[in-house]
Amino acid sequence: MEMNLAPEVIAQTVEVTLKRLHTACRAQPHPDLQQRLDWLNRLEKLTVQHGTEINQAISMDFGHRSQHETELADLSLIVASIKHTKRHLAGWMKPRRVATALQYLPAKNRLLSQPLGVVGIISPWNYPHQLALGPAIAAFAAGNRVMLKPSELTPHYSALLAKLVADYFSEDEMVVMTGGADVAKAFSELRFDHLVFTGSTAIGRHVAIAAAKNLTPVTLELGGKSPAIVDASADIRKAAASLAFGKLLNAGQTCVAPDYLLVPAGRRDELVAALVAATGKMYPSLEGNPDYTAIINDHHYQRLQGLLTDAVEQGAQLIPLTNTAQSESMTAERKLAPVLVLNTTPDMRIMQEEIFGPLLPIVTYQDDVKEAIAFINHRERPLALYWYGTDNDNRDLVLEQTVSGGVTVNDCLWHLSQESQPFGGVGASGMGAYHGIWGFRALSKEKPVFYQSRMNGIALLYPPYGKTFTRMLKLLKAIA
């Protein structure tokens, strides 16, 4: 549903759409397993049968997006998530047995998972299919209806998604609303039963404030500066290959990409050489290379150039990661040659802002990993953290003394794709989590139900109070 309308008309249109979805929820307040599997099957067919169209639309929005990266990070992750959810959904939906205190036996306690109603989703541009449909999978699994606002920075994909959703779902099941910031503003102010936002920390604050006016619960998947610690015990060559892949996937436009590296001072030059070698092997040339993705638009391209300019002006040293120099044709295509940034200081913008591009600062510490831990802990809590090494004591120290959304040990990014673990941020990098059963629970109401037994002595606590009440209360206290 495209909306190039006046603000008051947009507000009215989104409100009418939400009311229609809420009406459908009231008519079918607890969709059964077959209905939920049907929704998930349709999401899967939408992805599988139209994968080529989705891939092409995303590439058009970027100027160029590696088709293999779209297959890996947008399409295959969604299909894997749907298959995992379908495989486990029947078990998730069953009432959960929970313990009953001795004094209440033979009564029993159960947790009943119920749909919340209508889930709103505001998705970003960097992985447009994965981050739009990932929350939708959880919403449908939990029995909810879905209202989705994709990014205006991917207009070709957003238009295609709106068309496909309209083809596969009725207007009282799932609706896609396209448009710019005015639509997003009206969308975030709706009285959803839950709102999932993925994007920058700055915009996430505005979304949280808008949702708070309606007491709408939110899941915020944000970003921040995710560090990678290269321990003194690390295999530098293997760590460098992993880091080069994790940083340059989607040209660094990944919320969990390593934002900066912490490495022992004595091993910095070795790591630099290994990173250059690893990158050169993956991207022997950037000119016309279909594997290397462009920056999403001119604004972000210029923002990244500004980070480099500011760093150099404050004394940073730039090390190209490939033999390809930045050419006019690459600039015209918004392909930014990847670089390492050495000799950084905390005052540089590149050490203050989330980079979201193929620029990788290196910060040195002395051999004691506690120095790296202190560096991380003096900053906002990151969405992801990476540790490379074989020293288990240092590994455990990092895991125990840092707080982050998630961690991958001796690799990069892959904690995000684990359906049996929650994915979410902490502090400035987000709140709440989803994926797998964690998404099902986040978008359900786990209603506690107490089933009283026919054989119970609760009437002995009824007034008028007297000796019997006193004896019963004393007994309850004794066995509690």
C-alpha positions in Angstrom: 0.0 0.0 0.0 1.8 3.1 -1.3 1.0 6.4 0.5 2.1 9.7 -1.0 -0.6 11.6 0.9 -1.0 14.5 3.3 0.0 13.6 6.9 -3.5 13.7 8.2 -4.7 11.3 5.5 -1.7 9.0 6.2 -2.6 8.9 9.9 -6.2 8.1 9.0 -5.3 5.4 6.5 -2.9 3.5 8.8 -5.5 3.7 11.6 -8.2 2.2 9.5 -5.8 -0.6 8.4 -4.9 -1.3 12.0 -8.6 -1.4 13.0 -9.3 -3.9 10.2 -6.5 -6.2 11.5 -7.8 -5.9 15.1 -11.3 -6.8 13.9 -9.8 -10.0 12.4 -8.0 -10.8 15.6 -11.2 -10.5 17.6 -13.0 -12.8 15.1 -10.2 -15.4 15.4 -8.5 -14.7 18.8 -6.5 -18.0 18.9 -5.6 -19.3 15.5 -4.9 -23.0 15.6 -1.7 -24.8 14.5 -2.9 -25.4 11.0 -3.7 -21.7 10.4 -0.3 -20.6 11.7 1.5 -23.2 9.6 -0.4 -22.0 6.6 0.8 -18.4 7.2 4.4 -19.7 7.5 4.1 -21.8 4.4 3.0 -18.8 2.4 5.9 -16.7 3.7 8.2 -19.5 2.6 6.6 -19.7 -0.9 6.8 -16.0 -1.2 10.6 -16.2 -0.6 11.4 -19.3 -2.5 9.3 -18.8 -5.6 10.2 -15.1 -6.0 13.8 -15.3 -4.8 15.2 -14.1 -8.2 12.9 -11.0 -8.2 13.7 -10.2 -4.6 17.4 -10.5 -5.4 17.2 -8.2 -8.4 15.1 -5.6 -6.6 17.6 -5.4 -3.7 20.5 -5.1 -6.1 18.7 -2.2 -8.0 18.2 -0.4 -4.7 21.9 -0.7 -3.7 23.1 0.1 -7.2 24.8 -3.2 -7.0 24.3 -6.0 -4.3 26.1 -9.3 -4.6 23.5 -11.8 -5.5 25.3 -14.4 -3.5 25.2 -12.2 -0.4 21.5 -11.7 -0.8 21.0 -15.5 -1.2 23.1 -16.1 2.0 22.0 -13.3 4.3 18.4 -12.4 3.1 16.9 -15.5 1.5 18.4 -18.6 3.0 18.2 -17.3 6.6 14.5 -16.6 6.2 13.8 -20.1 4.8 15.9 -21.7 7.5 14.0 -19.7 10.2 10.6 -20.7 8.7 11.6 -24.4 8.6 12.9 -24.3 12.2 9.7 -22.6 13.3 7.4 -25.1 11.5 9.3 -28.0 13.0 8.9 -26.8 16.6 5.7 -24.8 16.6 3.3 -27.5 17.8 5.5 -28.0 20.9 5.8 -24.3 21.5 2.0 -23.9 21.4 1.3 -26.5 24.1 0.5 -25.2 27.6 3.7 -25.3 29.7 3.7 -27.2 33.0 5.1 -25.2 35.8 5.6 -26.2 39.4 2.9 -25.8 42.0 3.8 -25.1 45.6 3.2 -27.9 48.1 0.5 -26.1 50.0 -1.7 -25.8 46.9 -1.5 -29.4 45.8 -3.2 -31.2 44.1 -4.0 -28.1 42.2 -1.8 -27.3 39.2 -0.2 -24.4 37.3 0.1 -23.9 33.6 1.3 -21.2 31.2 -1.0 -20.7 28.2 0.6 -18.9 25.2 -1.9 -16.5 23.5 -1.5 -14.2 20.5 -1.1 -10.5 21.4 -3.1 -9.3 18.4 -1.5 -7.0 15.8 2.3 -6.8 15.6 3.8 -3.8 13.9 7.2 -4.1 12.2 9.5 -1.3 11.0 12.3 -2.8 9.0 15.6 -1.3 7.7 17.3 -1.2 4.3 20.6 -3.2 4.9 19.1 -6.7 4.8 15.6 -5.7 3.7 14.1 -9.2 3.3 15.6 -10.9 6.3 14.8 -8.0 8.7 11.3 -7.5 7.4 10.2 -11.2 7.4 12.2 -12.4 10.4 9.9 -10.7 12.9 6.9 -11.6 10.7 7.8 -15.3 11.2 7.7 -14.9 14.9 4.5 -12.9 14.8 2.6 -15.5 12.7 4.0 -18.4 14.8 2.5 -16.7 17.8 -0.8 -16.3 16.0 -0.8 -12.6 15.4 -1.7 -10.4 12.4 1.1 -8.3 10.9 1.4 -4.7 9.7 4.8 -3.9 8.1 6.6 -0.7 7.2 9.8 -1.4 5.1 12.5 1.1 4.5 12.0 3.9 2.0 15.7 3.6 1.1 15.0 0.3 -0.8 12.0 1.4 -2.9 12.2 -1.3 -5.5 12.3 -4.1 -2.9 9.6 -2.4 -0.7 7.3 -2.1 -3.7 7.9 -5.7 -4.6 7.3 -6.9 -1.1 4.0 -5.0 -0.9 2.9 -6.6 -4.1 3.9 -10.1 -3.1 2.3 -9.8 0.4 -0.9 -8.6 -1.3 -0.8 -11.7 -3.6 -0.2 -14.2 -0.8 -2.1 -12.7 2.2 -5.5 -11.1 2.7 -5.8 -7.6 4.0 -6.9 -8.9 7.4 -3.8 -11.1 7.7 -0.7 -9.0 6.7 -0.4 -5.6 5.2 2.7 -3.7 3.9 2.7 0.1 4.0 5.4 1.8 1.9 6.4 5.5 2.1 8.8 7.8 3.7 9.4 9.3 7.1 5.9 10.6 7.4 4.5 7.1 7.0 7.0 5.7 9.5 6.1 8.4 12.1 2.3 7.7 11.8 3.0 4.0 11.9 5.1 4.2 15.1 2.3 6.1 16.8 -0.3 3.4 16.3 -1.7 1.4 19.2 -0.1 -1.9 18.2 -0.1 -4.9 20.6 3.7 -5.1 20.0 6.1 -3.1 17.8 9.4 -4.5 16.4 11.8 -1.9 15.1 15.2 -2.6 13.5 17.4 0.4 12.7 19.7 3.0 14.2 19.9 3.8 17.9 18.9 7.5 17.2 15.7 6.5 15.3 15.0 3.8 17.8 14.8 6.4 20.6 12.0 8.2 18.7 10.2 5.0 18.0 10.3 4.0 21.7 9.0 7.4 22.7 6.1 7.2 20.2 5.2 3.7 21.4 5.4 4.7 25.0 2.5 7.1 24.5 0.3 4.1 23.9 2.1 1.8 26.3 2.9 -0.3 23.3 5.6 -2.9 24.2 8.6 -2.7 21.9 11.4 -4.9 20.6 14.3 -2.6 19.5 17.0 -4.2 17.4 19.6 -1.4 17.1 23.3 -1.2 16.5 26.4 0.4 17.9 30.1 -0.2 17.8 30.6 -4.0 18.0 34.2 -4.8 19.0 36.4 -7.7 18.0 39.2 -8.7 20.5 42.1 -10.5 18.9 43.8 -12.2 21.9 47.6 -12.7 22.2 46.9 -16.4 21.8 45.0 -16.0 18.5 45.8 -17.6 15.2 46.3 -14.4 13.3 45.8 -15.8 9.8 42.5 -17.5 10.6 41.2 -14.5 12.6 42.1 -12.2 9.8 40.2 -14.3 7.2 37.1 -14.4 9.5 37.2 -10.7 10.2 37.7 -9.7 6.6 34.6 -11.7 5.7 32.5 -10.4 8.6 33.5 -6.8 7.9 33.1 -6.8 4.1 29.9 -8.8 3.8 27.4 -6.3 2.3 30.3 -3.8 2.3 30.2 -3.5 6.0 26.5 -2.5 6.1 25.7 -5.0 8.7 24.4 -4.3 12.2 26.6 -7.0 13.8 29.7 -6.3 11.7 32.9 -5.8 13.7 33.2 -2.1 14.1 36.7 -1.9 15.5 39.5 -4.4 16.4 41.4 -4.6 19.7 44.8 -6.3 19.2 47.9 -6.6 21.3 50.4 -3.8 20.3 53.1 -6.4 19.5 50.8 -8.2 17.0 49.2 -5.2 15.3 51.5 -5.2 12.2 51.1 -9.0 11.8 47.3 -8.6 11.9 47.4 -5.8 9.4 49.4 -7.9 6.9 47.1 -10.8 7.4 44.0 -8.7 6.9 45.5 -7.3 3.6 46.3 -10.8 2.5 42.9 -12.2 3.4 41.0 -9.3 1.7 43.1 -9.6 -1.4 42.3 -13.3 -1.7 38.5 -12.6 -1.3 38.4 -9.5 -3.5 41.4 -9.6 -5.9 39.9 -6.6 -7.7 37.0 -4.3 -7.0 36.5 -2.9 -10.5 33.5 -4.7 -11.8 33.6 -7.3 -9.1 30.1 -8.8 -8.7 31.0 -10.0 -5.2 31.5 -6.6 -3.8 28.4 -4.6 -2.8 27.9 -0.9 -3.2 27.0 1.6 -0.5 23.2 2.1 -0.4 23.1 5.8 -1.4 25.1 9.0 -1.8 24.3 10.2 1.7 25.9 7.2 3.3 28.8 7.2 0.8 29.6 10.8 1.7 29.1 10.1 5.4 31.8 7.3 5.2 34.2 9.6 3.3 33.6 12.2 6.0 34.7 9.7 8.7 37.9 9.0 6.9 38.6 12.7 6.3 38.1 13.5 10.0 40.3 10.6 11.1 43.2 11.6 8.8 42.9 15.2 9.9 43.4 14.0 13.5 46.5 11.9 12.7 45.1 8.5 11.6 46.9 6.3 9.1 45.0 4.6 6.3 46.0 1.2 5.0 44.2 0.0 1.9 42.9 -3.5 2.2 43.1 -4.3 -1.5 45.3 -3.3 -4.5 42.4 -1.5 -6.1 42.6 2.3 -5.7 39.4 4.3 -5.4 38.6 5.1 -9.0 36.1 7.5 -10.6 34.0 4.6 -11.9 33.9 3.0 -8.4 32.9 6.3 -6.9 30.1 6.6 -9.5 28.9 3.1 -8.6 29.2 4.0 -4.8 31.7 1.1 -4.3 34.0 2.2 -1.5 37.5 0.6 -1.3 38.0 -1.0 2.1 40.6 0.4 4.4 42.2 -0.1 7.8 42.4 2.9 10.1 45.4 3.0 12.4 46.5 5.3 15.2 42.9 6.2 16.1 42.0 8.3 19.1 38.7 8.4 21.0 38.0 11.9 19.7 37.7 10.8 16.1 34.2 10.4 14.7 35.1 6.9 13.4 35.6 5.8 17.0 32.3 7.5 18.2 29.8 6.7 15.5 28.6 3.3 14.2 30.6 2.9 10.9 28.2 0.8 8.8 30.7 0.5 5.9 34.0 -1.1 4.9 36.2 1.0 7.2 38.0 -0.9 10.1 39.8 0.9 12.9 42.5 -1.0 14.8 43.1 -0.1 18.5 46.0 -1.6 20.3 46.2 -2.8 23.9 49.1 -4.3 26.0 49.3 -8.0 26.5 46.7 -8.0 29.4 43.3 -8.5 28.0 41.8 -6.6 30.9 42.9 -3.4 29.1 40.7 -4.4 26.1 37.8 -5.2 28.4 38.1 -1.8 30.1 38.1 -0.1 26.7 34.9 -1.8 25.8 33.2 -1.2 29.1 33.8 2.5 29.0 31.5 2.7 25.9 27.9 1.9 25.2 27.0 -1.8 25.3 27.4 -3.3 21.8 25.1 -5.4 19.8 27.8 -8.0 19.2 31.2 -8.9 20.5 33.9 -11.2 18.9 36.8 -12.9 20.6 39.6 -14.8 18.8 42.2 -16.9 20.7 43.0 -20.2 22.4 43.5 -19.0 25.9 40.3 -20.2 27.6 41.0 -18.1 30.8 41.1 -14.9 28.7 38.0 -16.0 26.8 36.0 -16.6 29.9 37.2 -13.3 31.4 35.9 -11.4 28.4 32.6 -13.3 28.4 32.1 -12.7 32.2 33.2 -9.0 32.3 31.6 -7.6 29.2 27.9 -7.1 28.4 26.8 -7.3 24.8 23.8 -8.5 22.8 25.5 -11.6 21.6 29.0 -13.2 21.1 30.7 -15.3 18.6 34.0 -17.0 19.7 36.7 -17.6 17.0 34.5 -16.5 14.2 32.3 -13.6 13.2 28.5 -12.9 12.7 27.3 -16.5 13.1 25.6 -16.1 16.5 22.9 -14.2 14.6 21.8 -17.2 12.6 21.3 -19.6 15.6 17.6 -20.2 15.8 17.9 -22.0 19.1 19.4 -18.8 20.7 17.8 -15.4 21.2 19.1 -12.4 19.1 18.8 -9.0 20.5 20.7 -6.0 21.9 21.2 -4.5 25.3 21.2 -0.9 26.5 21.9 1.4 23.5 22.1 -1.6 21.1 18.5 -2.6 21.8 15.9 -4.2 24.0 14.1 -7.5 23.8 15.0 -10.4 21.5 13.6 -12.7 18.9 14.5 -15.7 16.7 13.1 -19.2 17.3 11.2 -19.8 20.5 12.4 -16.5 21.8 10.4 -14.7 19.0 7.4 -16.8 19.7 7.5 -15.9 23.4 8.2 -12.3 22.8 5.1 -11.9 20.6 2.8 -14.1 22.8 1.2 -13.4 26.1 2.2 -16.2 28.4 -1.0 -16.3 30.6 -0.6 -18.0 34.0 -3.5 -20.3 34.8 -4.1 -21.9 38.2 -6.4 -25.0 38.1 -7.9 -25.5 41.5 -8.5 -29.1 42.5 -12.0 -30.3 43.6 -10.3 -31.6 46.7 -8.9 -28.6 48.5 -9.1 -26.9 51.9 -9.2 -23.3 50.7 -12.7 -22.8 52.3 -11.0 -23.2 55.7 -9.5 -19.7 55.1 -12.9 -18.0 54.5 -14.3 -15.7 57.2 -15.5 -15.5 59.8 -11.9 -15.8 61.0 -11.1 -17.7 64.2 -9.2 -20.7 65.5 -9.5 -22.7 62.3 -8.1 -19.9 60.2 -5.2 -19.4 62.6 -4.3 -23.1 62.5 -4.5 -23.2 58.7 -2.4 -20.1 58.3 0.2 -21.5 60.7 0.3 -24.7 58.7 0.7 -22.9 55.4 3.6 -20.9 56.8 5.2 -24.1 58.0 5.1 -25.9 54.6 5.7 -22.9 52.3 
